[in-house]
Amino acid sequence: MTRGQNLEKKPHQMLDRLRQQKAILAEFGRLAMQDIDLDSLLQDAAARAAAGTGIDHAKVLIYDPGRSDFLIRAGVGWDDSVVGKTHAPAGERSPPGRAYRTGQPVIVEDLPNDPSFDAHEPLKSHHIVSLVNVPIQTDAAIFGVLEVDADEKVKLGKDDIDFLHGFANLLAAGIERKSAEDAVRAAAEALARAAGERQILLQELQHRIANNFQSLIGFVHRLKKQAKTCDPDEILDALTEHLTGMAEAHSQLSSDQLPGNVMLGNYLVSLSANVIHHHPRVRLETDIHNTEISLDRAVTVGLILNEILTNALKHAFPGEASGTLHVEFTPDLGRNVGKLVVRDSGPGMGPPRMGGSGLRLISSLVDKLGGSIQRADNAGGGTRYELRFPLSTP
């Protein structure tokens, strides 16, 4: 501080100081409402607080919740190693900590001899004797503390304390405004990024849907070749089941996931329930785990499951026969492999009829997935399918 600053002032000196402080408050109030970066605002605040009190050392301490202490974010009169680098304690024995915790100004006239407080760095190294801390506080939060420090014993008057208190309130409003502006700016940038990403993902989704329609066209061509030798009702049933599987996959699309992806477990549960819906004598058991997978791969897996379940209902439970269908899906994310197991409690389907259209469709779909499938009749009755496939393309 300026030597002798703690001496009593004459009336005209006090009036000059009040005018100076009023001008500082007005000028800083205008600055706080301008488009200025936070560090510049805090540094200007420290400089004006020092000028308004006639004390050489001033600093702004911002509370760091991650460390539960203060970072000296701005200041004047300190060594280069202090501002932006030094932390200060926020406990009850720390003057700024007391101000932060109580929300009230803390005035210390003789720090080295005051048993209520501890002198921390850089107060010790700069031989600080007297100091005043005022909280930087709004109705919602206390951001930190504004502090002025003198290297000799001083006693600031009530006008000086009121000046610092009002100044800290202006600074709090400026910080709050900057925080709101930064939040709005960050939200706008995030929305812009999301819009760009959504456009890319939408294009990917359109590509996947096109692939699925291409698969449907291929399926229709295969049915066309069988039209002369198959029952028309069977052909229409097969086409309906194929379309149902694709529609069910698309219905699983969620705004909570990436566009073009589905939760495979949810899809398989829903698809299985729909397939056996009209077969009340057949009970469905599932042990299905979830994982996210691309729409086109989910549709392919669903078509395979649809074909296996349809075959089981037709051959394992003909007429009024009853029984159980069990569907199990387990993803191994570490190995990027999914395992789908379907088994029934029927009498067994016997040796595969390699010329059957259902088996040809399953085989072509498995090849499309890059997977493998095994089929076997259980010794105790029933048929078991096990499909293994990559969860994502390499």
C-alpha positions as CSV (number, residue, x, y, z in Angstrom):
1,M,0.0,0.0,0.0
2,T,1.0,3.6,-0.2
3,R,2.8,4.5,3.0
4,G,0.6,6.4,5.5
5,Q,-2.6,5.3,3.8
6,N,-3.9,4.2,7.1
7,L,-3.7,7.6,8.6
8,E,-6.9,9.6,9.1
9,K,-7.9,11.6,6.0
10,K,-9.1,15.1,5.9
11,P,-12.7,15.7,4.8
12,H,-11.7,16.8,1.3
13,Q,-9.5,13.8,0.9
14,M,-12.3,11.5,2.0
15,L,-14.6,13.2,-0.5
16,D,-12.0,12.8,-3.3
17,R,-11.7,9.1,-2.4
18,L,-15.4,8.5,-2.5
19,R,-15.6,10.2,-5.9
20,Q,-12.8,8.0,-7.2
21,Q,-14.4,4.9,-5.9
22,K,-17.8,5.9,-7.4
23,A,-16.1,6.4,-10.8
24,I,-14.3,3.1,-10.5
25,L,-17.6,1.3,-9.8
26,A,-19.4,2.9,-12.7
27,E,-16.6,2.2,-15.1
28,F,-16.2,-1.4,-14.0
29,G,-20.0,-1.9,-14.2
30,R,-20.0,-0.9,-17.8
31,L,-17.0,-3.2,-18.5
32,A,-18.6,-6.1,-16.8
33,M,-21.5,-6.0,-19.2
34,Q,-19.3,-5.9,-22.3
35,D,-18.0,-8.8,-24.4
36,I,-14.7,-9.4,-22.5
37,D,-13.1,-12.7,-21.7
38,L,-13.2,-13.8,-18.1
39,D,-9.5,-13.6,-17.3
40,S,-9.3,-10.0,-18.6
41,L,-12.4,-9.1,-16.5
42,L,-10.9,-10.6,-13.3
43,Q,-7.5,-9.0,-13.9
44,D,-9.2,-5.6,-14.4
45,A,-11.2,-6.1,-11.2
46,A,-8.0,-6.8,-9.2
47,A,-6.3,-3.7,-10.6
48,R,-9.4,-1.4,-9.9
49,A,-9.8,-2.9,-6.4
50,A,-6.2,-2.0,-5.6
51,A,-6.6,1.5,-7.1
52,G,-9.9,2.1,-5.2
53,T,-8.4,1.3,-1.8
54,G,-4.9,2.6,-2.4
55,I,-3.4,-0.8,-1.5
56,D,-0.7,-2.3,-3.7
57,H,-1.7,-6.0,-3.5
58,A,-5.0,-7.3,-4.7
59,K,-6.2,-10.6,-6.1
60,V,-9.3,-12.6,-7.2
61,L,-9.5,-16.1,-5.8
62,I,-12.0,-18.5,-7.6
63,Y,-13.2,-21.5,-5.7
64,D,-12.1,-24.9,-7.2
65,P,-14.7,-27.6,-6.2
66,G,-12.5,-30.3,-7.5
67,R,-9.7,-29.4,-5.1
68,S,-11.9,-27.8,-2.4
69,D,-9.6,-24.7,-2.4
70,F,-9.0,-21.5,-4.3
71,L,-7.0,-20.7,-7.4
72,I,-5.5,-17.2,-7.5
73,R,-6.9,-16.5,-10.9
74,A,-6.0,-12.8,-11.2
75,G,-4.0,-10.2,-9.2
76,V,-1.7,-7.2,-9.1
77,G,1.4,-6.7,-6.9
78,W,2.4,-10.4,-6.8
79,D,5.4,-12.3,-8.2
80,D,5.0,-14.1,-11.5
81,S,4.7,-17.4,-9.7
82,V,1.5,-16.5,-8.1
83,V,-1.3,-15.5,-10.5
84,G,-2.8,-18.4,-12.3
85,K,-0.5,-20.9,-10.6
86,T,-0.9,-20.7,-6.8
87,H,-3.7,-22.3,-4.8
88,A,-4.9,-21.1,-1.4
89,P,-6.7,-23.0,1.3
90,A,-10.5,-22.6,1.8
91,G,-10.8,-23.8,5.4
92,E,-12.0,-21.8,8.4
93,R,-8.5,-20.7,9.4
94,S,-8.0,-19.2,5.9
95,P,-9.2,-15.5,5.6
96,P,-10.6,-16.1,2.1
97,G,-12.0,-19.5,3.2
98,R,-13.8,-17.8,6.1
99,A,-15.3,-15.2,3.8
100,Y,-16.4,-17.9,1.3
101,R,-18.0,-20.1,3.9
102,T,-19.8,-17.3,5.8
103,G,-20.7,-15.1,2.8
104,Q,-19.5,-12.1,4.9
105,P,-16.4,-9.8,4.6
106,V,-13.4,-10.9,6.7
107,I,-11.1,-8.2,7.9
108,V,-7.7,-9.0,9.4
109,E,-5.6,-6.1,10.7
110,D,-2.5,-8.0,12.0
111,L,-2.3,-11.4,10.4
112,P,1.1,-12.5,11.9
113,N,-0.3,-12.0,15.4
114,D,-4.0,-13.1,14.9
115,P,-4.5,-16.5,16.4
116,S,-7.7,-17.0,14.4
117,F,-6.0,-17.3,11.1
118,D,-3.0,-19.0,9.4
119,A,-0.9,-17.1,6.9
120,H,-0.5,-19.2,3.7
121,E,1.6,-18.6,0.6
122,P,1.9,-16.1,-1.0
123,L,0.9,-14.0,2.1
124,K,4.0,-15.1,3.9
125,S,6.5,-14.5,1.1
126,H,5.0,-11.0,0.4
127,H,5.0,-10.1,4.1
128,I,1.3,-9.3,4.2
129,V,0.1,-7.9,7.5
130,S,-3.4,-6.6,6.9
131,L,-6.0,-7.8,4.5
132,V,-9.7,-7.7,3.6
133,N,-11.7,-10.5,1.9
134,V,-15.2,-10.0,0.4
135,P,-17.2,-12.8,-1.1
136,I,-18.0,-12.7,-4.9
137,Q,-21.6,-13.6,-4.4
138,T,-24.9,-13.7,-6.3
139,D,-28.2,-15.0,-5.1
140,A,-27.4,-18.4,-6.7
141,A,-23.7,-19.0,-5.8
142,I,-20.4,-17.7,-4.4
143,F,-17.8,-17.8,-7.1
144,G,-14.9,-16.9,-4.9
145,V,-13.3,-14.0,-3.0
146,L,-11.9,-10.5,-3.8
147,E,-9.0,-9.7,-1.5
148,V,-6.8,-6.7,-0.9
149,D,-3.5,-7.1,1.0
150,A,-1.2,-4.6,2.7
151,D,2.4,-5.2,3.7
152,E,1.9,-3.0,6.8
153,K,-0.8,-2.7,9.4
154,V,-3.8,-0.7,8.1
155,K,-7.4,-0.2,9.0
156,L,-9.7,0.5,6.1
157,G,-12.7,2.6,6.8
158,K,-16.4,1.6,6.4
159,D,-16.5,3.5,3.0
160,D,-13.6,1.3,1.8
161,I,-15.3,-1.9,2.9
162,D,-18.5,-0.8,1.3
163,F,-16.6,-0.1,-1.9
164,L,-15.0,-3.5,-1.9
165,H,-18.4,-5.2,-1.2
166,G,-20.2,-3.3,-4.0
167,F,-17.3,-4.0,-6.3
168,A,-17.4,-7.7,-5.6
169,N,-21.1,-7.7,-6.3
170,L,-20.5,-6.1,-9.7
171,L,-17.8,-8.7,-10.4
172,A,-20.2,-11.5,-9.4
173,A,-22.8,-10.2,-11.9
174,G,-20.1,-10.0,-14.6
175,I,-18.9,-13.6,-13.9
176,E,-22.5,-14.8,-13.9
177,R,-23.2,-13.1,-17.2
178,K,-20.0,-14.5,-18.7
179,S,-21.0,-18.0,-17.5
180,A,-24.4,-17.7,-19.1
181,E,-22.9,-16.5,-22.3
182,D,-20.4,-19.3,-22.4
183,A,-23.2,-21.8,-21.7
184,V,-25.3,-20.4,-24.6
185,R,-22.3,-20.4,-26.9
186,A,-21.3,-24.0,-26.0
187,A,-24.9,-25.1,-26.5
188,A,-25.1,-23.5,-29.9
189,E,-21.8,-25.1,-30.9
190,A,-23.0,-28.5,-29.7
191,L,-26.2,-28.1,-31.7
192,A,-24.2,-27.2,-34.8
193,R,-22.0,-30.3,-34.3
194,A,-25.0,-32.5,-33.6
195,A,-26.8,-31.2,-36.8
196,G,-23.7,-32.1,-38.9
197,E,-23.4,-35.5,-37.3
198,R,-27.1,-36.1,-37.6
199,Q,-26.9,-35.4,-41.4
200,I,-24.0,-37.9,-41.8
201,L,-25.9,-40.5,-39.7
202,L,-29.1,-39.9,-41.7
203,Q,-27.2,-40.6,-44.9
204,E,-25.9,-43.8,-43.4
205,L,-29.4,-44.8,-42.3
206,Q,-30.7,-44.2,-45.8
207,H,-27.9,-46.3,-47.2
208,R,-28.8,-49.2,-44.8
209,I,-32.5,-49.0,-45.6
210,A,-31.6,-49.1,-49.3
211,N,-29.6,-52.3,-48.6
212,N,-32.6,-53.8,-46.8
213,F,-34.9,-53.1,-49.7
214,Q,-32.3,-54.6,-52.1
215,S,-32.4,-57.7,-49.9
216,L,-36.2,-57.7,-50.1
217,I,-36.1,-57.5,-53.9
218,G,-33.7,-60.5,-54.0
219,F,-36.1,-62.4,-51.8
220,V,-39.0,-61.7,-54.1
221,H,-37.0,-62.9,-57.1
222,R,-36.3,-66.2,-55.3
223,L,-40.0,-66.6,-54.5
224,K,-40.8,-65.9,-58.2
225,K,-38.6,-68.8,-59.2
226,Q,-40.6,-71.1,-56.8
227,A,-44.0,-69.8,-57.9
228,K,-44.6,-72.7,-60.4
229,T,-43.9,-75.4,-57.8
230,C,-45.1,-73.9,-54.5
231,D,-48.5,-73.1,-53.1
232,P,-49.3,-69.4,-53.7
233,D,-50.4,-69.1,-50.1
234,E,-47.0,-70.3,-48.8
235,I,-45.3,-67.8,-51.0
236,L,-47.4,-65.0,-49.7
237,D,-46.9,-66.2,-46.1
238,A,-43.1,-66.2,-46.7
239,L,-43.2,-62.7,-48.1
240,T,-45.4,-61.4,-45.3
241,E,-43.0,-62.9,-42.7
242,H,-40.1,-61.4,-44.4
243,L,-41.7,-57.9,-44.5
244,T,-42.8,-58.3,-40.8
245,G,-39.2,-59.0,-39.8
246,M,-37.9,-55.9,-41.6
247,A,-40.7,-53.7,-40.2
248,E,-40.1,-54.9,-36.7
249,A,-36.4,-54.0,-37.0
250,H,-37.3,-50.5,-38.1
251,S,-39.8,-50.1,-35.3
252,Q,-36.9,-50.6,-32.8
253,L,-35.1,-47.5,-34.0
254,S,-34.8,-45.0,-31.1
255,S,-33.9,-41.4,-30.8
256,D,-31.8,-42.4,-27.8
257,Q,-29.4,-44.3,-30.1
258,L,-27.4,-43.5,-33.1
259,P,-29.7,-43.2,-36.2
260,G,-29.4,-46.5,-38.1
261,N,-28.7,-48.6,-35.0
262,V,-31.1,-50.8,-32.9
263,M,-30.8,-52.6,-29.7
264,L,-30.7,-56.2,-31.0
265,G,-32.0,-57.8,-27.8
266,N,-35.2,-55.7,-27.8
267,Y,-35.7,-56.5,-31.5
268,L,-35.3,-60.3,-31.0
269,V,-37.7,-60.4,-28.1
270,S,-40.4,-58.4,-29.9
271,L,-39.9,-60.4,-33.2
272,S,-40.1,-63.7,-31.4
273,A,-43.3,-62.7,-29.6
274,N,-44.9,-61.5,-32.9
275,V,-44.0,-64.8,-34.7
276,I,-45.7,-67.1,-32.1
277,H,-48.6,-64.7,-31.4
278,H,-51.1,-66.8,-33.2
279,H,-49.9,-70.1,-31.7
280,P,-51.3,-70.0,-28.1
281,R,-50.3,-73.6,-27.5
282,V,-46.6,-72.8,-27.9
283,R,-44.9,-71.2,-25.0
284,L,-42.0,-68.8,-25.6
285,E,-39.0,-68.7,-23.3
286,T,-36.3,-66.1,-23.8
287,D,-32.8,-65.5,-22.4
288,I,-31.8,-62.5,-24.5
289,H,-29.2,-59.9,-23.7
290,N,-29.0,-56.5,-25.3
291,T,-26.3,-54.9,-27.5
292,E,-26.4,-52.2,-30.1
293,I,-26.0,-53.2,-33.7
294,S,-26.5,-51.7,-37.1
295,L,-30.0,-51.8,-38.6
296,D,-29.0,-53.9,-41.7
297,R,-27.3,-56.6,-39.6
298,A,-30.2,-56.6,-37.1
299,V,-32.6,-57.2,-40.0
300,T,-30.5,-60.1,-41.3
301,V,-30.4,-61.7,-37.9
302,G,-34.1,-61.1,-37.5
303,L,-34.9,-62.8,-40.8
304,I,-32.8,-65.8,-39.8
305,L,-34.7,-66.0,-36.5
306,N,-38.0,-65.5,-38.2
307,E,-37.3,-68.4,-40.6
308,I,-36.2,-70.8,-37.8
309,L,-39.2,-70.0,-35.6
310,T,-41.6,-70.3,-38.6
311,N,-40.1,-73.7,-39.5
312,A,-40.4,-74.9,-35.9
313,L,-44.0,-73.9,-35.7
314,K,-44.7,-75.6,-38.9
315,H,-42.8,-78.9,-38.3
316,A,-42.2,-79.2,-34.6
317,F,-45.8,-78.2,-33.5
318,P,-48.1,-79.1,-36.4
319,G,-51.9,-78.9,-35.9
320,E,-52.9,-78.8,-32.3
321,A,-49.5,-79.8,-30.9
322,S,-48.1,-77.8,-28.0
323,G,-44.7,-77.2,-26.6
324,T,-41.9,-74.7,-25.9
325,L,-39.7,-72.5,-28.1
326,H,-36.6,-71.2,-26.4
327,V,-34.6,-68.3,-27.8
328,E,-31.3,-67.3,-26.4
329,F,-28.9,-64.5,-27.5
330,T,-25.6,-63.7,-25.9
331,P,-23.2,-61.0,-27.2
332,D,-19.4,-61.2,-26.6
333,L,-18.3,-57.6,-27.1
334,G,-14.7,-58.4,-26.5
335,R,-14.6,-60.9,-29.3
336,N,-17.2,-59.0,-31.4
337,V,-19.3,-62.2,-31.7
338,G,-23.0,-62.8,-31.1
339,K,-24.5,-66.2,-30.4
340,L,-28.1,-66.9,-31.2
341,V,-29.6,-70.3,-30.1
342,V,-33.1,-71.5,-30.9
343,R,-34.4,-74.8,-29.7
344,D,-37.8,-76.4,-29.6
345,S,-39.4,-79.2,-27.6
346,G,-40.9,-81.0,-30.6
347,P,-40.1,-84.5,-31.9
348,G,-37.2,-83.3,-34.0
349,M,-37.2,-82.3,-37.7
350,G,-35.0,-85.1,-39.0
351,P,-32.2,-84.7,-41.6
352,P,-32.2,-81.3,-43.3
353,R,-33.9,-81.1,-46.7
354,M,-31.2,-79.3,-48.6
355,G,-33.5,-78.4,-51.4
356,G,-35.9,-76.6,-49.1
357,S,-36.4,-72.9,-49.7
358,G,-36.3,-72.1,-46.0
359,L,-32.8,-73.6,-45.6
360,R,-31.5,-71.9,-48.7
361,L,-32.7,-68.6,-47.4
362,I,-31.1,-69.2,-44.0
363,S,-27.9,-70.2,-45.7
364,S,-27.7,-67.1,-47.8
365,L,-28.5,-64.8,-44.9
366,V,-25.8,-66.5,-42.7
367,D,-23.4,-65.9,-45.6
368,K,-24.4,-62.2,-45.7
369,L,-23.6,-61.9,-42.0
370,G,-20.3,-63.6,-42.4
371,G,-21.4,-66.1,-39.7
372,S,-21.9,-69.8,-39.3
373,I,-24.9,-71.9,-38.2
374,Q,-25.3,-75.5,-36.9
375,R,-28.5,-77.5,-36.8
376,A,-29.0,-80.7,-34.8
377,D,-31.8,-82.9,-33.3
378,N,-31.4,-83.3,-29.6
379,A,-31.3,-86.8,-28.2
380,G,-34.2,-86.2,-25.9
381,G,-36.3,-84.6,-28.7
382,G,-36.4,-81.2,-30.3
383,T,-34.2,-79.4,-32.8
384,R,-31.5,-76.9,-31.9
385,Y,-30.0,-74.1,-34.1
386,E,-26.9,-72.2,-33.1
387,L,-25.9,-69.1,-35.1
388,R,-22.6,-67.3,-34.5
389,F,-21.9,-64.1,-36.3
390,P,-19.8,-60.9,-36.1
391,L,-21.7,-58.1,-34.3
392,S,-20.1,-55.5,-36.6
393,T,-18.3,-55.7,-39.9
394,P,-14.5,-55.7,-39.7
